[in-house]
Amino acid sequence: MDIFQVLFYQPTFNLLMVFTNWFGNLGLSIILIALIAKLITLPMTSAQIKNAEKSKKLQVKFKELKKKYKHNQEKLTQEMAKLQAEVLPGQLGGCLSIILFIVLFVQIRGVILDLVNRGYHAYNEVAYTQNLEKKEDYVKYALPEPLSEGKHTIELNLQASNGKVLNKVYEFEIVSNKEERVESLKQEINNLSEEEREQQQKLIQDRATNDRNSDISVYNKALEAGLTNITLGQFLIFTTSSQQATLITDNNPDLTFFIRPPSNESIVTDNVSLRIDGNDVSSSLEKQSGDSLNLYFAGVNLSKVASDFDLFDLSVTAPYILISVFSGVTQYFVTKLYSSGSASSVEEKPEVTKEKPKKKKEEEDEPDFAEVMASSTKQMNVIFPAFTVMISLGYFGGASFIPMGVTLFWTAQNTFVIIQQMFVQRDSIKNRVDKKLTQIKLYWNKAQ
């Protein structure tokens, strides 16, 4: 079993469901998980920001050594190595908090995506006790006999209690040799005309859009496991074009379909229908309606993103946009904290003198590494938050990549980092505010 699943995924999922049972709100539970994650990484985050401040001082010392030993390259190398050795342990310790946060983020993203895509079945698979398990929505059909080798189609029709409907179509193949079939499929797809390929892609996209609009998710383990990526084009080791097909070797697959209904809704079991290769087998289905799941928080559906709607329909998208923008704003301040050492740190500026020192030509042409890094960092301080906003709005992968539930966790984490630093730097912040107010007062009195 994956060690990350045992150490992070399972505890997070169980804790998330415990909080949701207590407070009846998934969004609030995600914020509480973010707070706990922040408390766990608090000592390491503080060390990381302190080390960022030390790195700034280190750059100053590097410059001093460079000036002092500019005519003795061997001595310069030795002294710089000694200085780097002094701060290296602290720098590595600072990286640990980033690594741990990334691990936590990936696992929590997995928890939220699995809950959205598979409903309570995803949780029941890792629930610590049966008492904590939730009642699942599912539709099950027991095949009377194994399926023949070749192509098959399953069509599942569902209706939610709010009137939303889903027509889920699975096209798959039973194969004896998966590798051989992948190669033959690759040849078949390459022999298609450009128009036929476009029609196939449009059909896939239309089905995906209809699935998203229904706000109903369906999961079948056997069919999901059979989803196979077929590489059509490749440059070196990178895939340039590909297509997917569902290929399974088991001719008696488990046809249990786990369902996640729309938020606070249920599936109308009387209206469920299932067709296999055109044959209606609805009368032989085993069906169960499960516990409802509330996906709404602060006016947003945590399984969706702003791009799922008409962006200019602000009556719907305004809360999605606000949370997305806030995620970028908090990311901007956190990026500044990590790159500058602290929100209140002020870079030491050299005193301005009237005499301009003359520099040799070789010194003028020599690039300043510290200035180059500072310029690069300044650009990243803007680019990364802007990219965060675009991802949160759904323009890079949509809700299947970063749904609003994940954005909420990310934003809460950043907010707690900022609050932490405001508390740690409270005296410095107070002094800066007092100084600024004094300047404003003096300016006002002078204007009077």
C-alpha positions as CSV (number, residue, x, y, z in Angstrom):
1,M,0.0,0.0,0.0
2,D,1.2,3.5,-0.8
3,I,2.9,5.0,2.3
4,F,1.5,8.5,1.4
5,Q,-2.0,7.1,1.4
6,V,-1.5,5.6,4.8
7,L,0.2,8.6,6.4
8,F,-1.8,11.4,4.7
9,Y,-4.7,10.4,2.5
10,Q,-6.6,8.1,4.9
11,P,-6.2,10.3,8.0
12,T,-7.2,13.4,6.0
13,F,-10.3,11.7,4.5
14,N,-11.4,10.3,7.9
15,L,-10.9,13.7,9.6
16,L,-12.7,15.5,6.9
17,M,-15.7,13.3,7.2
18,V,-15.7,13.6,11.0
19,F,-15.7,17.4,10.7
20,T,-18.4,17.2,8.1
21,N,-20.6,15.1,10.3
22,W,-20.1,17.5,13.2
23,F,-20.7,20.8,11.4
24,G,-22.7,19.6,8.4
25,N,-20.5,21.7,6.0
26,L,-17.8,20.4,3.7
27,G,-16.3,23.8,3.1
28,L,-15.9,24.5,6.8
29,S,-14.3,21.1,7.2
30,I,-11.8,21.8,4.5
31,I,-10.8,25.1,6.2
32,L,-10.3,23.2,9.5
33,I,-8.1,20.7,7.7
34,A,-6.1,23.6,6.3
35,L,-5.7,25.0,9.8
36,I,-4.5,21.6,11.2
37,A,-2.1,21.2,8.3
38,K,-0.8,24.7,9.0
39,L,-0.3,24.0,12.7
40,I,1.6,20.8,11.9
41,T,4.0,22.7,9.6
42,L,4.1,25.8,11.7
43,P,7.6,25.3,13.1
44,M,9.0,24.5,9.7
45,T,7.3,27.4,8.0
46,S,8.7,29.8,10.6
47,A,12.2,28.3,10.1
48,Q,11.8,28.7,6.3
49,I,10.9,32.4,6.5
50,K,13.8,33.0,8.9
51,N,16.2,31.3,6.6
52,A,14.9,33.4,3.7
53,E,15.9,36.5,5.7
54,K,19.3,34.9,6.4
55,S,19.7,34.3,2.6
56,K,19.4,38.0,2.0
57,K,22.2,38.7,4.5
58,L,24.2,35.9,2.9
59,Q,24.0,37.7,-0.5
60,V,25.5,40.8,1.2
61,K,28.4,38.7,2.7
62,F,29.0,37.1,-0.7
63,K,29.4,40.5,-2.2
64,E,31.8,41.5,0.5
65,L,33.9,38.4,0.0
66,K,33.9,38.9,-3.8
67,K,35.2,42.5,-3.3
68,K,37.7,41.5,-0.7
69,Y,39.2,38.6,-2.7
70,K,38.7,39.8,-6.2
71,H,42.3,39.2,-7.0
72,N,42.6,35.8,-5.3
73,Q,40.1,33.4,-6.9
74,E,41.3,30.4,-4.9
75,K,40.8,32.2,-1.6
76,L,37.4,33.5,-2.7
77,T,36.2,30.0,-3.5
78,Q,37.4,28.7,-0.1
79,E,35.7,31.5,1.9
80,M,32.5,31.2,-0.1
81,A,32.4,27.4,0.5
82,K,32.8,28.0,4.2
83,L,30.0,30.5,4.3
84,Q,27.7,28.3,2.3
85,A,28.4,25.4,4.6
86,E,27.3,27.4,7.6
87,V,23.8,28.2,6.2
88,L,23.2,25.0,4.2
89,P,21.5,23.0,7.0
90,G,19.1,25.8,7.6
91,Q,18.3,26.1,3.9
92,L,17.7,22.4,3.7
93,G,15.4,22.6,6.7
94,G,13.4,25.4,5.1
95,C,12.9,23.2,2.0
96,L,11.4,20.5,4.2
97,S,8.3,22.6,5.0
98,I,7.7,23.2,1.3
99,I,8.1,19.5,0.5
100,L,5.7,18.6,3.3
101,F,3.1,21.2,2.2
102,I,3.3,19.8,-1.4
103,V,2.7,16.3,-0.1
104,L,-0.2,17.5,2.0
105,F,-1.7,19.5,-0.9
106,V,-1.5,16.6,-3.3
107,Q,-3.1,14.2,-0.8
108,I,-5.9,16.6,0.1
109,R,-6.5,17.4,-3.6
110,G,-6.9,13.6,-4.1
111,V,-9.3,13.4,-1.2
112,I,-11.5,16.2,-2.5
113,L,-11.4,14.9,-6.1
114,D,-12.3,11.4,-5.0
115,L,-15.2,12.6,-2.9
116,V,-16.5,14.6,-5.8
117,N,-16.0,11.9,-8.5
118,R,-16.8,8.8,-6.5
119,G,-19.0,10.0,-3.7
120,Y,-19.1,8.3,-0.4
121,H,-17.8,5.1,-1.9
122,A,-14.3,6.7,-2.0
123,Y,-14.5,7.4,1.7
124,N,-15.9,4.0,2.7
125,E,-12.9,2.4,1.1
126,V,-10.6,4.1,3.7
127,A,-12.9,4.6,6.7
128,Y,-11.3,3.5,9.9
129,T,-14.5,1.8,11.3
130,Q,-17.8,0.7,9.9
131,N,-19.6,3.0,12.3
132,L,-18.1,5.9,10.4
133,E,-19.0,4.7,6.9
134,K,-21.7,6.5,4.9
135,K,-24.5,5.0,2.9
136,E,-23.6,4.9,-0.8
137,D,-25.6,5.5,-3.9
138,Y,-25.1,2.7,-6.4
139,V,-26.6,0.7,-9.2
140,K,-25.4,-2.9,-9.7
141,Y,-26.0,-5.5,-12.4
142,A,-24.8,-9.1,-12.2
143,L,-23.9,-10.4,-15.6
144,P,-25.7,-13.8,-16.2
145,E,-22.8,-14.9,-18.4
146,P,-19.4,-13.6,-19.4
147,L,-19.2,-11.0,-22.2
148,S,-17.7,-12.0,-25.5
149,E,-14.4,-10.7,-26.7
150,G,-14.8,-7.5,-28.7
151,K,-16.6,-4.1,-28.5
152,H,-19.4,-3.4,-26.1
153,T,-21.5,-0.5,-25.0
154,I,-23.2,0.3,-21.6
155,E,-25.7,3.1,-21.3
156,L,-26.7,4.2,-17.8
157,N,-29.5,6.7,-17.4
158,L,-30.0,8.5,-14.1
159,Q,-32.3,11.2,-12.7
160,A,-31.6,13.2,-9.6
161,S,-34.3,14.5,-7.2
162,N,-33.8,18.0,-8.5
163,G,-34.6,16.9,-12.1
164,K,-31.1,16.8,-13.4
165,V,-30.5,13.8,-15.7
166,L,-27.3,12.0,-16.8
167,N,-27.0,9.7,-19.8
168,K,-23.6,8.0,-19.1
169,V,-22.2,6.0,-22.1
170,Y,-19.3,3.6,-21.7
171,E,-17.7,2.2,-24.9
172,F,-15.2,-0.6,-24.1
173,E,-13.6,-3.7,-25.4
174,I,-12.9,-7.1,-24.0
175,V,-9.4,-8.1,-25.2
176,S,-7.2,-11.1,-24.6
177,N,-3.9,-9.2,-25.2
178,K,-4.0,-5.5,-24.2
179,E,-0.6,-4.6,-25.7
180,E,-1.5,-6.0,-29.1
181,R,-4.8,-4.3,-29.2
182,V,-3.2,-0.9,-28.3
183,E,-0.9,-1.3,-31.4
184,S,-3.8,-2.2,-33.7
185,L,-5.9,0.6,-32.4
186,K,-3.1,3.1,-33.0
187,Q,-3.0,2.0,-36.6
188,E,-6.8,2.2,-36.9
189,I,-6.8,5.8,-35.5
190,N,-4.0,6.9,-37.7
191,N,-5.9,5.6,-40.8
192,L,-8.9,7.8,-40.0
193,S,-9.3,11.1,-41.9
194,E,-8.9,14.4,-40.1
195,E,-12.7,14.9,-40.3
196,E,-13.4,11.5,-38.7
197,R,-10.9,12.3,-35.9
198,E,-12.5,15.7,-35.2
199,Q,-15.9,14.0,-35.0
200,Q,-14.6,11.5,-32.5
201,Q,-13.1,14.2,-30.4
202,K,-16.3,16.3,-30.6
203,L,-18.4,13.4,-29.4
204,I,-16.0,12.8,-26.4
205,Q,-16.1,16.5,-25.5
206,D,-19.9,16.7,-25.8
207,R,-20.3,13.7,-23.5
208,A,-17.9,15.2,-21.0
209,T,-19.8,18.5,-21.1
210,N,-23.1,16.8,-20.6
211,D,-21.7,14.8,-17.7
212,R,-20.4,18.0,-16.0
213,N,-23.7,19.9,-16.6
214,S,-25.7,17.1,-14.9
215,D,-23.6,17.5,-11.7
216,I,-23.9,13.7,-11.3
217,S,-20.7,11.6,-11.1
218,V,-20.5,7.8,-11.8
219,Y,-17.7,5.5,-11.0
220,N,-17.1,1.9,-12.0
221,K,-13.8,0.4,-10.9
222,A,-13.4,-2.1,-13.7
223,L,-14.1,0.3,-16.5
224,E,-12.0,3.1,-14.9
225,A,-9.0,0.7,-14.5
226,G,-9.3,-0.3,-18.2
227,L,-8.9,3.3,-19.4
228,T,-5.8,3.1,-21.6
229,N,-3.8,6.0,-23.1
230,I,-2.8,5.4,-26.8
231,T,0.2,7.5,-27.9
232,L,-0.3,8.7,-31.5
233,G,2.6,11.1,-31.7
234,Q,5.8,11.5,-29.8
235,F,8.8,13.8,-29.7
236,L,11.7,12.2,-27.9
237,I,10.1,11.1,-24.6
238,F,7.2,13.5,-24.8
239,T,3.7,12.6,-26.0
240,T,2.5,15.2,-28.6
241,S,-0.9,13.6,-29.4
242,S,-2.9,10.7,-27.8
243,Q,-6.3,9.2,-27.5
244,Q,-8.0,7.0,-24.9
245,A,-9.8,3.7,-25.1
246,T,-11.2,1.4,-22.5
247,L,-9.7,-2.0,-22.8
248,I,-10.3,-4.8,-20.2
249,T,-9.1,-8.4,-20.1
250,D,-11.8,-9.6,-17.6
251,N,-14.9,-10.8,-19.6
252,N,-16.9,-10.8,-16.4
253,P,-16.4,-7.3,-15.0
254,D,-18.0,-6.1,-11.8
255,L,-20.8,-3.8,-13.1
256,T,-21.4,-1.8,-9.9
257,F,-21.8,1.9,-10.6
258,F,-21.2,4.1,-7.6
259,I,-23.0,7.5,-7.9
260,R,-22.4,11.0,-6.5
261,P,-25.7,12.9,-6.9
262,P,-25.9,16.7,-7.0
263,S,-25.4,18.6,-3.8
264,N,-28.0,17.8,-1.2
265,E,-29.9,15.7,-3.7
266,S,-30.6,11.9,-4.2
267,I,-31.0,9.6,-7.2
268,V,-34.6,8.6,-8.2
269,T,-34.1,4.9,-8.2
270,D,-37.4,4.2,-10.0
271,N,-36.1,6.1,-13.0
272,V,-32.8,4.3,-13.3
273,S,-32.3,2.4,-16.5
274,L,-29.3,0.3,-17.9
275,R,-28.7,-1.0,-21.4
276,I,-25.9,-3.4,-22.4
277,D,-25.3,-3.6,-26.1
278,G,-28.8,-2.2,-26.6
279,N,-30.5,-4.8,-24.4
280,D,-32.5,-3.2,-21.5
281,V,-31.6,-5.0,-18.2
282,S,-33.2,-2.4,-15.9
283,S,-35.5,-4.9,-14.3
284,S,-32.6,-6.9,-13.0
285,L,-30.8,-4.0,-11.3
286,E,-29.9,-3.8,-7.6
287,K,-30.2,-0.1,-6.6
288,Q,-29.5,1.9,-3.4
289,S,-30.1,5.5,-2.5
290,G,-27.4,6.8,-0.2
291,D,-26.8,9.7,2.2
292,S,-26.9,13.2,0.8
293,L,-23.7,15.3,0.4
294,N,-23.7,19.1,0.8
295,L,-21.1,20.5,-1.6
296,Y,-22.1,24.2,-1.2
297,F,-20.1,26.7,0.7
298,A,-20.2,30.5,0.6
299,G,-22.4,30.4,-2.6
300,V,-20.1,28.1,-4.5
301,N,-20.4,24.4,-5.5
302,L,-17.0,22.9,-4.3
303,S,-17.1,20.4,-7.2
304,K,-17.2,23.1,-9.8
305,V,-15.2,26.2,-11.1
306,A,-16.2,29.5,-12.6
307,S,-15.6,28.3,-16.2
308,D,-18.3,25.7,-15.8
309,F,-20.8,28.6,-16.1
310,D,-21.2,31.8,-18.2
311,L,-18.4,33.9,-16.6
312,F,-20.3,37.1,-17.1
313,D,-23.4,35.8,-15.3
314,L,-22.2,37.4,-12.0
315,S,-25.3,36.3,-10.2
316,V,-23.8,32.8,-10.4
317,T,-20.1,33.3,-10.8
318,A,-19.4,36.3,-8.5
319,P,-18.5,34.1,-5.4
320,Y,-16.4,31.8,-7.6
321,I,-14.5,34.8,-9.0
322,L,-14.1,36.4,-5.5
323,I,-12.6,33.2,-4.0
324,S,-10.3,32.8,-7.1
325,V,-9.0,36.3,-6.9
326,F,-8.5,36.0,-3.1
327,S,-6.5,32.9,-3.7
328,G,-4.2,34.9,-6.0
329,V,-4.0,37.8,-3.5
330,T,-3.0,35.6,-0.6
331,Q,-0.6,33.7,-2.8
332,Y,1.1,37.0,-3.7
333,F,1.7,37.9,-0.1
334,V,2.9,34.4,0.8
335,T,5.3,34.4,-2.2
336,K,6.6,37.7,-0.9
337,L,7.1,36.2,2.5
338,Y,9.0,33.2,1.2
339,S,11.2,35.3,-1.2
340,S,11.8,38.3,1.0
341,G,12.1,36.7,4.4
342,S,9.2,38.6,6.0
343,A,6.5,41.0,5.1
344,S,8.1,43.8,7.0
345,S,11.7,43.3,6.0
346,V,13.3,46.2,4.3
347,E,16.2,45.7,2.0
348,E,19.3,47.7,3.0
349,K,20.0,50.3,0.3
350,P,23.4,51.8,-0.2
351,E,23.9,55.4,0.7
352,V,23.7,57.7,-2.2
353,T,26.9,59.7,-2.7
354,K,27.7,62.4,-5.1
355,E,30.9,60.8,-6.2
356,K,30.4,58.0,-8.6
357,P,33.1,55.3,-8.3
358,K,34.8,54.5,-11.5
359,K,34.6,50.9,-12.6
360,K,36.8,48.9,-14.9
361,K,35.3,47.7,-18.1
362,E,35.5,44.1,-17.0
363,E,33.6,44.9,-13.8
364,E,30.9,46.8,-15.7
365,D,30.3,43.9,-18.1
366,E,30.2,41.3,-15.3
367,P,26.6,40.4,-14.4
368,D,25.5,40.7,-10.8
369,F,24.0,37.3,-9.9
370,A,22.1,38.7,-6.9
371,E,20.5,41.4,-9.1
372,V,19.5,38.8,-11.7
373,M,18.0,36.6,-9.0
374,A,16.1,39.5,-7.4
375,S,14.7,40.5,-10.8
376,S,13.6,36.9,-11.5
377,T,12.0,36.6,-8.0
378,K,10.1,39.9,-8.6
379,Q,8.7,38.5,-11.8
380,M,7.6,35.3,-10.1
381,N,6.0,37.3,-7.3
382,V,3.5,38.5,-10.0
383,I,3.3,35.5,-12.4
384,F,2.6,32.8,-9.8
385,P,-0.3,34.6,-8.1
386,A,-1.8,35.4,-11.6
387,F,-1.4,31.8,-12.6
388,T,-3.1,30.7,-9.4
389,V,-6.2,32.9,-10.2
390,M,-6.4,31.4,-13.7
391,I,-6.2,27.8,-12.4
392,S,-8.8,28.6,-9.7
393,L,-11.2,30.0,-12.4
394,G,-10.8,26.7,-14.3
395,Y,-8.8,27.8,-17.3
396,F,-6.1,25.2,-16.9
397,G,-7.8,21.8,-16.6
398,G,-11.1,22.9,-15.2
399,A,-12.8,21.3,-12.2
400,S,-11.3,17.9,-13.0
401,F,-7.9,19.4,-12.1
402,I,-8.5,22.0,-9.4
403,P,-12.2,22.2,-8.2
404,M,-13.2,25.0,-5.9
405,G,-12.8,22.7,-2.9
406,V,-9.1,22.5,-3.6
407,T,-8.9,26.3,-4.2
408,L,-10.6,26.8,-0.8
409,F,-8.0,24.7,0.9
410,W,-5.1,26.5,-0.9
411,T,-6.6,29.9,0.0
412,A,-7.1,29.0,3.7
413,Q,-3.5,27.7,4.0
414,N,-2.2,31.0,2.5
415,T,-4.4,33.0,4.8
416,F,-3.1,31.2,7.9
417,V,0.5,31.7,6.8
418,I,-0.2,35.5,6.6
419,I,-1.9,35.6,10.0
420,Q,1.0,33.7,11.5
421,Q,3.5,36.2,10.2
422,M,1.4,39.2,11.2
423,F,1.4,37.7,14.8
424,V,5.1,36.9,14.7
425,Q,6.0,40.4,13.3
426,R,3.4,42.3,15.2
427,D,5.9,44.6,17.0
428,S,7.6,45.4,13.7
429,I,4.3,46.0,11.9
430,K,3.1,48.3,14.7
431,N,6.3,50.3,14.5
432,R,6.0,50.7,10.8
433,V,2.3,51.7,11.0
434,D,3.1,54.2,13.7
435,K,6.0,55.6,11.6
436,K,3.7,55.9,8.6
437,L,1.0,57.6,10.6
438,T,3.5,60.1,12.0
439,Q,4.7,60.9,8.5
440,I,1.1,61.5,7.4
441,K,0.4,63.7,10.4
442,L,3.5,65.8,9.7
443,Y,2.6,66.1,6.1
444,W,-0.9,67.2,7.1
445,N,0.3,69.7,9.6
446,K,2.7,71.1,7.0
447,A,-0.1,71.4,4.4
448,Q,-2.2,73.3,6.9
